[in-house]
Amino acid sequence: MKSGALVLALLLALSPSVQAQRGGGGRGPTTPEAAAPIDIPGYWVSIVTEDWRYRMMTPAKGDFPSIPLNPEGVKVANEWDPAKDEAAGNQCKSYGAGGIMRVPGRLHITWQDDNTLKVEMDNGEQTRLFHFNAAPSGNPTWQGDSLAQWEFAGGRAGGKGGDLKVVTTRFKPGYLQKNGVPYSANAVVTEHLDLTNEPDGTSWLIVTTLVDDPRYLTRPFQRSTHFRKQSDSKGWDPTPCSSY
C-alpha cells in the first residue's frame, strides 16, 4: 500500500496540469500583442480603387444606389443638411465607426498597451481603440466600444497566420456615406482586418466591414477597404472633420 501511494504521488507531481497550476513547466499567460498572428502596427495609406466618386468627393443628396436602405433610411438620407450638422457640432457624423475606414486618408496603428491596439486616422482626427479585454463603458462616442480578438489559422494560437476581428457597439449614430446615409446608435459594426505581403515587399491591410442595422438597412451591408503600408509617416496630415 505504501509503495502504491508513493507511485501515485509521483505521477500527480509530474502531471502537466499540476505542473502548470504550480507554474512549473507550463507557459505563462500570453498577451494579445505577443500572440499577434499578423503584424499591423505602422503607417497605412488608403488606396481608392472603387467607389471613387463616393469617397473622394461628397456625393449629391439622394445619391446612394449601392446601399440597401429601407424606407426610413431613405427618408433620413434625403433630409441630409450639412449646414445643420455643422451648426449642431455633428460634422464628424461620417467619420464614426460605421464609415471611418472608407474615409480616404492614412492610419497610424500602434499598441497603446499589451491589450489595446490604437488606430489613429489623420482625416477627421479620429482615434479608435481595439480592446482585447472588456472595453470600458461610458457615454457613446463616434468610435464606440470595440472588442477585438485574434482569429488564428487552424483555429488555435501558434497557427501560421490569422486575422483580427473587431466588433463595435455603443456609438453615436452616424453616416455610412458623407451625404447623410444613416446608421443608428443600435447598429453593430463587425470588421475583419487581414494582412497580405506581396513578393515585391508591399504589404496590404484589407479591412472588411459589415454593418448590421435593422433600423435603416434591409440587410447587413458589407464593404472592403484597402490600405498599403508605408515605410514612414510621409503624407500624414491631421485634418478636422467636415460635413462638406
VOTORDO-134679 format. One record per residue: residue in one letter; x, y, z of N, C-alpha, C, CB in turn. Coordinates in steps of 0.2 Angstrom, whole numbers, padded with zeros to 4 digits, always signed. Glycine has a CB too. Layout:
N
AXYZXYZXYZXYZ;...
***
This chain:
244
M+0004-0006+0000+0000+0000+0000+0004+0006+0000-0005+0000+0006;K+0010+0006+0004+0014+0012+0004+0017+0013-0002+0019+0011+0010;S+0020+0008-0006+0023+0009-0012+0018+0012-0017+0026+0003-0015;G+0012+0009-0017+0007+0011-0022+0005+0019-0021+0001+0007-0021;A+0005+0021-0015+0003+0028-0013+0009+0032-0016+0002+0029-0006;L+0015+0030-0015+0021+0034-0017+0021+0035-0025+0027+0030-0015;V+0020+0029-0028+0019+0030-0036+0014+0035-0038+0018+0023-0039;L+0008+0034-0035+0003+0039-0036+0005+0046-0035-0004+0037-0032;A+0008+0047-0030+0010+0054-0028+0015+0057-0033+0013+0054-0021;L+0020+0052-0035+0025+0054-0041+0021+0056-0047+0030+0049-0042;L+0016+0052-0049+0013+0053-0055+0009+0060-0055+0008+0047-0057;L+0006+0061-0050+0002+0068-0049+0007+0073-0049-0002+0068-0042;A+0013+0073-0046+0018+0078-0046+0020+0079-0053+0024+0076-0042;L+0021+0074-0057+0023+0075-0064+0018+0077-0069+0027+0069-0066;S+0012+0077-0067+0006+0078-0072+0007+0085-0075-0001+0078-0068;P+0006+0086-0081+0007+0093-0084+0002+0098-0081+0006+0092-0092;S-0004+0096-0080-0009+0100-0077-0007+0103-0070-0016+0097-0077;V-0004+0098-0066-0002+0100-0060+0004+0105-0060-0001+0094-0055;Q+0008+0103-0065+0014+0107-0066+0012+0114-0068+0019+0104-0071;A+0007+0115-0072+0005+0121-0075+0002+0125-0069+0000+0120-0081;Q-0002+0122-0065-0005+0126-0060+0000+0128-0055-0010+0121-0056;R+0006+0124-0054+0011+0127-0049+0016+0131-0053+0015+0120-0047;G+0015+0132-0059+0020+0137-0063+0026+0133-0065+0021+0142-0058;G+0026+0127-0064+0032+0123-0067+0031+0120-0073+0034+0118-0061;G+0035+0121-0078+0034+0118-0085+0028+0120-0089+0033+0110-0083;G+0024+0125-0086+0018+0127-0090+0020+0134-0093+0012+0128-0086;R+0017+0136-0098+0019+0143-0101+0014+0148-0098+0017+0143-0109;G+0017+0154-0096+0014+0159-0093+0008+0162-0098+0018+0164-0091;P+0004+0167-0095-0001+0170-0100+0002+0174-0105-0005+0174-0095;T+0000+0174-0111+0002+0177-0117-0002+0183-0118+0003+0173-0123;T+0001+0189-0119-0003+0195-0120-0005+0195-0128+0001+0201-0119;P-0011+0199-0129-0013+0199-0136-0007+0202-0141-0019+0204-0137;E-0003+0206-0138+0002+0209-0143+0007+0204-0144+0006+0215-0139;A+0009+0200-0139+0014+0194-0140+0011+0189-0145+0016+0192-0134;A+0004+0188-0144+0001+0182-0148-0001+0184-0155-0005+0180-0144;A+0000+0190-0157-0002+0193-0164+0000+0188-0169+0000+0200-0165;P-0005+0186-0173-0003+0182-0179-0001+0186-0185-0008+0177-0181;I-0003+0192-0185-0001+0197-0191+0002+0203-0187-0007+0198-0195;D+0006+0206-0191+0010+0212-0189+0007+0219-0192+0018+0212-0190;I+0002+0222-0189-0001+0228-0192+0001+0235-0190-0009+0227-0191;P+0005+0235-0184+0007+0242-0182+0011+0246-0188+0011+0242-0176;G+0010+0252-0188+0014+0256-0193+0009+0261-0197+0016+0251-0199;Y+0011+0264-0202+0008+0269-0206+0005+0266-0212+0012+0275-0208;W-0002+0267-0213-0005+0264-0219-0009+0270-0223-0010+0259-0217;V-0009+0269-0230-0012+0274-0234-0018+0271-0237-0008+0278-0239;S-0024+0274-0238-0029+0271-0241-0028+0271-0249-0036+0274-0239;I-0030+0266-0252-0029+0266-0259-0036+0265-0262-0025+0260-0262;V-0039+0270-0265-0046+0271-0268-0046+0268-0275-0049+0278-0267;T-0049+0262-0275-0049+0258-0282-0056+0257-0284-0045+0252-0282;E-0061+0258-0279-0068+0258-0281-0072+0263-0277-0071+0251-0279;D-0078+0264-0279-0082+0270-0276-0079+0276-0276-0085+0267-0269;W-0075+0278-0281-0071+0284-0281-0075+0290-0280-0067+0284-0287;R-0080+0291-0284-0084+0297-0283-0088+0297-0277-0089+0298-0289;Y-0089+0292-0273-0092+0292-0267-0088+0293-0261-0096+0286-0266;R-0081+0292-0262-0076+0293-0257-0072+0299-0257-0072+0287-0257;M-0070+0301-0264-0065+0306-0265-0069+0313-0265-0061+0305-0271;M-0076+0313-0266-0080+0319-0267-0086+0317-0262-0082+0320-0274;T-0089+0323-0260-0096+0322-0257-0101+0321-0262-0097+0328-0252;P-0105+0315-0262-0110+0314-0267-0116+0319-0265-0112+0307-0266;A-0120+0320-0271-0126+0324-0270-0131+0321-0266-0129+0325-0277;K-0135+0325-0263-0141+0322-0259-0145+0317-0263-0145+0328-0256;G-0146+0311-0260-0150+0306-0263-0146+0301-0268-0155+0309-0268;D-0139+0302-0268-0135+0298-0272-0132+0292-0268-0130+0302-0276;F-0136+0287-0267-0133+0281-0263-0136+0274-0266-0135+0282-0256;P-0135+0273-0273-0138+0267-0276-0136+0260-0273-0136+0267-0283;S-0130+0260-0270-0127+0253-0268-0129+0251-0261-0120+0253-0270;I-0132+0256-0257-0133+0255-0250-0140+0252-0249-0132+0261-0246;P-0141+0247-0246-0148+0244-0245-0152+0247-0240-0147+0236-0244;L-0154+0253-0241-0158+0257-0236-0165+0255-0236-0158+0264-0237;N-0169+0254-0231-0176+0253-0230-0179+0260-0231-0178+0250-0224;P-0186+0261-0231-0189+0267-0232-0187+0272-0227-0197+0266-0232;E-0187+0270-0221-0185+0275-0216-0178+0278-0217-0185+0272-0209;G-0173+0273-0219-0166+0275-0221-0166+0280-0226-0162+0269-0222;V-0170+0279-0232-0170+0283-0237-0173+0290-0235-0175+0280-0243;K-0178+0290-0231-0181+0297-0229-0176+0301-0225-0187+0295-0224;V-0172+0298-0220-0167+0301-0216-0162+0304-0221-0164+0297-0211;A-0159+0300-0226-0154+0302-0230-0156+0308-0235-0152+0296-0235;N-0162+0308-0237-0165+0313-0241-0166+0320-0237-0171+0311-0244;E-0165+0319-0230-0166+0325-0226-0159+0328-0224-0170+0324-0220;W-0154+0325-0227-0147+0327-0225-0146+0335-0226-0142+0323-0229;D-0143+0338-0222-0142+0345-0222-0135+0346-0219-0147+0349-0218;P-0130+0347-0223-0123+0348-0220-0122+0354-0215-0118+0348-0225;A-0126+0359-0217-0125+0366-0213-0128+0365-0207-0129+0371-0217;K-0134+0361-0206-0137+0359-0200-0132+0355-0196-0144+0356-0201;D-0129+0350-0199-0124+0346-0195-0118+0350-0192-0121+0340-0199;E-0116+0355-0196-0110+0359-0194-0113+0363-0188-0108+0364-0199;A-0118+0366-0188-0121+0371-0183-0122+0367-0177-0128+0374-0186;A-0124+0361-0177-0125+0357-0171-0119+0353-0168-0131+0351-0173;G-0113+0354-0172-0107+0351-0169-0107+0344-0171-0107+0352-0162;N-0110+0342-0177-0111+0335-0179-0107+0334-0185-0118+0332-0180;Q-0102+0338-0187-0098+0337-0193-0094+0331-0193-0093+0343-0193;C-0094+0327-0188-0090+0321-0188-0094+0315-0189-0086+0320-0181;K-0101+0316-0191-0105+0310-0192-0103+0305-0197-0112+0313-0194;S-0099+0307-0202-0097+0302-0207-0090+0300-0206-0097+0306-0214;Y-0088+0301-0200-0081+0299-0198-0082+0294-0192-0077+0305-0196;G-0088+0292-0190-0089+0287-0185-0087+0280-0187-0096+0287-0183;A-0088+0275-0182-0086+0268-0183-0089+0265-0189-0088+0265-0177;G-0095+0267-0191-0098+0264-0197-0095+0266-0203-0105+0265-0196;G-0092+0271-0204-0089+0274-0210-0082+0276-0210-0094+0279-0212;I-0079+0277-0205-0072+0280-0205-0067+0276-0209-0069+0280-0198;M-0067+0269-0210-0062+0266-0214-0063+0267-0221-0063+0258-0212;R-0069+0270-0223-0070+0272-0230-0067+0279-0232-0077+0271-0232;V-0066+0283-0226-0063+0290-0227-0056+0290-0230-0064+0294-0221;P-0055+0292-0236-0048+0292-0239-0043+0296-0234-0048+0295-0245;G-0037+0293-0233-0033+0296-0228-0028+0291-0226-0036+0299-0222;R-0025+0292-0220-0020+0287-0218-0021+0285-0211-0013+0291-0218;L-0019+0279-0209-0020+0276-0202-0013+0276-0199-0023+0269-0203;H-0013+0277-0193-0007+0275-0189-0009+0270-0183-0004+0282-0186;I-0006+0264-0184-0008+0259-0179-0002+0258-0174-0010+0252-0183;T-0004+0258-0168+0001+0256-0163-0002+0252-0157+0004+0263-0160;W+0002+0249-0153+0000+0246-0147+0000+0251-0141+0004+0240-0145;Q-0006+0253-0139-0007+0258-0133-0004+0254-0127-0014+0260-0132;D-0006+0248-0126-0003+0244-0121-0003+0236-0123-0007+0245-0114;D-0002+0231-0119-0002+0224-0121-0008+0222-0124+0001+0220-0116;N-0014+0225-0121-0021+0223-0123-0025+0227-0127-0024+0221-0116;T-0022+0233-0130-0026+0238-0133-0022+0240-0140-0027+0243-0129;L-0025+0239-0145-0022+0242-0152-0025+0249-0152-0024+0238-0158;K-0021+0254-0154-0024+0261-0156-0023+0262-0163-0020+0266-0151;V-0029+0264-0166-0029+0266-0173-0031+0273-0174-0034+0261-0177;E-0026+0277-0176-0027+0285-0177-0028+0286-0185-0021+0289-0174;M-0033+0290-0186-0034+0292-0193-0033+0300-0194-0042+0291-0195;D-0029+0302-0199-0027+0309-0200-0033+0313-0203-0021+0309-0205;N-0037+0310-0207-0043+0313-0210-0049+0312-0205-0045+0310-0217;G-0050+0318-0202-0055+0318-0196-0053+0318-0189-0060+0312-0197;E-0046+0317-0189-0043+0317-0182-0046+0312-0177-0042+0324-0180;Q-0048+0306-0180-0051+0301-0175-0046+0296-0173-0057+0298-0179;T-0048+0293-0167-0044+0288-0164-0049+0282-0162-0040+0290-0158;R-0047+0276-0164-0051+0270-0162-0046+0266-0157-0053+0266-0168;L-0049+0263-0152-0046+0259-0148-0049+0252-0148-0046+0261-0140;F-0045+0247-0150-0047+0240-0151-0045+0236-0144-0044+0236-0157;H-0050+0235-0140-0048+0232-0133-0049+0224-0134-0053+0234-0128;F-0044+0220-0132-0044+0213-0132-0047+0210-0125-0037+0210-0133;N-0048+0215-0120-0052+0213-0114-0058+0218-0115-0048+0214-0108;A-0062+0218-0109-0068+0221-0109-0067+0229-0110-0072+0221-0102;A-0070+0232-0115-0070+0239-0117-0073+0243-0111-0073+0240-0124;P-0070+0248-0109-0073+0252-0104-0079+0255-0106-0068+0258-0102;S-0084+0255-0102-0091+0258-0104-0091+0265-0102-0096+0254-0100;G-0095+0269-0105-0095+0276-0104-0101+0279-0109-0089+0280-0105;N-0101+0286-0110-0105+0289-0114-0103+0287-0121-0105+0296-0113;P-0108+0286-0126-0107+0284-0133-0102+0289-0136-0113+0283-0137;T-0098+0287-0140-0094+0292-0144-0094+0290-0151-0086+0291-0142;W-0091+0294-0156-0091+0292-0163-0088+0286-0164-0087+0298-0167;Q-0083+0283-0161-0080+0277-0162-0083+0271-0158-0073+0278-0161;G-0087+0273-0153-0090+0267-0149-0085+0263-0145-0094+0263-0153;D-0087+0257-0143-0083+0252-0139-0081+0247-0144-0087+0250-0133;S-0075+0245-0145-0073+0240-0149-0069+0234-0145-0068+0243-0155;L-0072+0228-0146-0069+0222-0143-0066+0218-0149-0075+0218-0140;A-0059+0217-0148-0055+0214-0153-0053+0206-0151-0049+0218-0154;Q-0052+0202-0156-0049+0196-0154-0046+0193-0160-0055+0191-0153;W-0040+0190-0159-0036+0187-0165-0040+0180-0167-0029+0185-0163;E-0041+0179-0174-0043+0173-0176-0037+0170-0180-0049+0174-0181;F-0035+0164-0177-0029+0161-0179-0031+0156-0184-0026+0157-0173;A-0026+0155-0189-0027+0150-0194-0026+0143-0191-0021+0151-0199;G-0031+0139-0193-0031+0132-0190-0035+0132-0183-0025+0130-0188;G-0038+0138-0181-0042+0139-0175-0038+0139-0169-0046+0133-0175;R-0031+0140-0169-0028+0140-0162-0022+0144-0163-0026+0132-0160;A-0020+0147-0157-0014+0151-0157-0008+0147-0159-0013+0154-0149;G-0003+0150-0162+0003+0147-0164+0002+0145-0171+0004+0141-0160;G-0004+0145-0174-0005+0143-0181-0002+0148-0186-0012+0142-0183;K-0001+0146-0192+0003+0151-0196-0003+0156-0199+0006+0147-0202;G-0002+0162-0197-0007+0167-0200-0013+0168-0196-0008+0166-0207;G-0017+0172-0198-0024+0173-0195-0026+0180-0197-0023+0173-0187;D-0031+0183-0193-0034+0190-0194-0036+0192-0188-0039+0190-0199;L-0038+0199-0188-0041+0202-0182-0048+0204-0183-0037+0209-0181;K-0052+0201-0178-0059+0203-0178-0061+0208-0173-0063+0196-0177;V-0065+0213-0175-0067+0218-0171-0074+0219-0171-0063+0225-0173;V-0077+0219-0165-0085+0221-0165-0086+0227-0161-0089+0215-0162;T-0089+0232-0164-0090+0239-0161-0097+0240-0160-0087+0244-0166;T-0099+0242-0154-0106+0244-0152-0105+0251-0148-0109+0239-0148;R-0111+0253-0146-0112+0259-0141-0108+0265-0144-0108+0257-0135;F-0110+0267-0150-0108+0273-0153-0113+0278-0155-0104+0272-0160;K-0112+0284-0156-0117+0289-0158-0119+0287-0165-0114+0296-0158;P-0125+0289-0167-0127+0287-0174-0123+0292-0179-0135+0289-0175;G-0122+0289-0185-0118+0292-0190-0120+0291-0197-0110+0290-0189;Y-0115+0292-0201-0117+0291-0209-0112+0286-0212-0116+0298-0212;L-0115+0281-0216-0111+0277-0219-0108+0280-0225-0116+0271-0222;Q-0110+0285-0227-0108+0289-0233-0109+0297-0232-0112+0287-0240;K-0105+0301-0234-0104+0308-0232-0111+0312-0233-0099+0311-0235;N-0115+0309-0238-0121+0313-0240-0127+0311-0236-0122+0312-0247;G-0126+0309-0229-0131+0308-0225-0134+0301-0224-0136+0313-0226;V-0131+0296-0227-0134+0289-0227-0133+0287-0220-0130+0285-0232;P-0138+0285-0216-0138+0284-0209-0136+0277-0207-0144+0287-0206;Y-0133+0277-0201-0133+0271-0197-0135+0273-0190-0127+0267-0197;S-0139+0269-0186-0141+0270-0180-0137+0269-0174-0148+0267-0179;A-0138+0271-0168-0134+0270-0162-0134+0263-0160-0137+0274-0156;N-0139+0259-0163-0140+0252-0161-0137+0247-0166-0147+0250-0160;A-0134+0250-0171-0131+0246-0176-0125+0242-0173-0128+0250-0182;V-0123+0236-0176-0117+0233-0174-0112+0233-0180-0119+0225-0172;V-0106+0235-0179-0101+0235-0184-0096+0230-0183-0097+0242-0184;T-0095+0225-0187-0090+0219-0187-0085+0220-0192-0094+0212-0187;E-0079+0220-0190-0073+0221-0195-0068+0215-0195-0070+0227-0194;H-0066+0213-0200-0060+0209-0201-0054+0212-0204-0062+0202-0204;L-0049+0212-0201-0043+0215-0203-0038+0210-0205-0039+0220-0198;D-0036+0209-0212-0032+0204-0215-0026+0207-0218-0035+0200-0220;L-0020+0204-0217-0014+0207-0219-0011+0202-0225-0008+0207-0214;T-0009+0205-0230-0005+0201-0236+0001+0205-0237-0010+0201-0242;N+0006+0200-0238+0013+0203-0240+0015+0200-0247+0018+0200-0235;E+0016+0205-0252+0017+0203-0259+0025+0202-0260+0015+0209-0263;P+0026+0198-0265+0033+0196-0267+0038+0202-0268+0034+0192-0273;D+0035+0208-0270+0039+0214-0271+0040+0218-0264+0036+0219-0276;G+0038+0215-0259+0039+0218-0252+0033+0223-0250+0045+0222-0252;T+0028+0224-0254+0022+0228-0252+0018+0224-0248+0018+0230-0259;S+0016+0228-0242+0011+0225-0238+0004+0228-0238+0013+0225-0230;W-0001+0224-0238-0008+0227-0239-0012+0225-0233-0011+0225-0245;L-0016+0230-0230-0021+0229-0225-0028+0229-0228-0020+0234-0219;I-0032+0224-0228-0038+0223-0230-0043+0223-0225-0039+0217-0235;V-0047+0228-0225-0052+0229-0219-0059+0228-0222-0052+0236-0216;T-0062+0222-0220-0069+0220-0222-0074+0222-0217-0070+0213-0224;T-0079+0227-0218-0083+0230-0213-0090+0227-0215-0083+0237-0213;L-0094+0225-0210-0101+0223-0210-0105+0227-0205-0102+0215-0209;V-0110+0231-0208-0114+0235-0203-0121+0232-0203-0114+0242-0206;D-0123+0230-0197-0130+0227-0197-0134+0232-0193-0129+0220-0193;D-0139+0234-0196-0143+0240-0193-0150+0239-0196-0140+0247-0195;P-0154+0235-0193-0161+0234-0195-0165+0240-0195-0164+0229-0190;R-0163+0245-0191-0167+0251-0191-0167+0255-0198-0165+0256-0186;Y-0161+0255-0201-0161+0259-0208-0159+0254-0214-0156+0264-0207;L-0157+0248-0213-0155+0244-0218-0159+0238-0219-0148+0242-0217;T-0160+0236-0225-0164+0230-0227-0160+0223-0225-0167+0230-0234;R-0154+0224-0225-0149+0218-0224-0143+0221-0222-0149+0214-0231;P-0138+0217-0219-0132+0219-0217-0128+0221-0223-0128+0213-0214;F-0124+0227-0222-0121+0230-0228-0113+0229-0227-0123+0237-0228;Q-0110+0226-0232-0103+0224-0232-0099+0228-0237-0102+0217-0233;R-0093+0231-0235-0088+0234-0239-0081+0232-0237-0089+0242-0239;S-0076+0232-0242-0069+0230-0241-0065+0236-0243-0067+0224-0245;T-0060+0238-0239-0056+0244-0240-0049+0242-0239-0058+0250-0235;H-0045+0245-0244-0038+0243-0244-0033+0248-0242-0036+0240-0251;F-0028+0246-0238-0023+0251-0236-0016+0248-0238-0023+0253-0229;R-0011+0252-0240-0005+0250-0242+0000+0253-0236-0002+0252-0249;K+0005+0248-0234+0009+0250-0229+0014+0255-0231+0012+0244-0226;Q+0016+0260-0227+0021+0265-0229+0027+0264-0224+0019+0272-0228;S+0033+0266-0226+0039+0265-0223+0040+0270-0217+0045+0264-0227;D+0036+0275-0218+0037+0281-0213+0030+0285-0213+0043+0285-0215;S+0030+0291-0210+0024+0295-0209+0023+0300-0214+0025+0298-0202;K+0027+0299-0220+0026+0304-0225+0019+0304-0227+0030+0301-0231;G+0016+0311-0228+0009+0312-0230+0005+0312-0224+0007+0307-0235;W+0007+0311-0218+0002+0311-0213+0000+0318-0212+0006+0308-0206;D-0006+0319-0212-0009+0326-0212-0015+0327-0208-0010+0329-0219;P-0015+0327-0201-0021+0328-0197-0026+0334-0200-0020+0329-0190;T-0032+0332-0201-0037+0337-0204-0043+0336-0200-0038+0336-0211;P-0047+0341-0197-0053+0340-0194-0058+0338-0198-0055+0347-0191;C-0064+0335-0195-0070+0333-0198-0073+0339-0202-0075+0330-0193;S-0077+0337-0207-0080+0342-0211-0087+0339-0213-0076+0345-0217;S-0092+0342-0213-0099+0340-0216-0099+0340-0224-0104+0344-0213;Y-0094+0344-0227-0095+0345-0234-0090+0341-0238-0094+0353-0235;
***
